[in-house]
């Protein structure tokens, strides 16, 4: 299974959970919103990714773009979905 499939699976299970009124995020994970347009994708990622150098670069982009105001109400990363999936895939392989 590819990282894109796993992230999408997390996304679709989040949508199912949200439709029943429950927004379960597994322990040790957080939600990030990714995209360069108004329609951002929601991903559930391990918190450990936040400390990795590659992910820190994405967080710096988010800080430059949004400061502390994230329009989605959660951590929003202003990059393409493909770039995010590539970074998440490399992080997963390095663990």
Secondary structure, 3 states (H helix, E strand, C coil): CCHHHHHHHHHHHHHHHHHCCCCCCCCCEEEEEECCCCCCEEEEEEHHHHHCHHHHHHHHHHHHHHCCCCCCCCEEECCCHHHHHHHHHHHHHHC
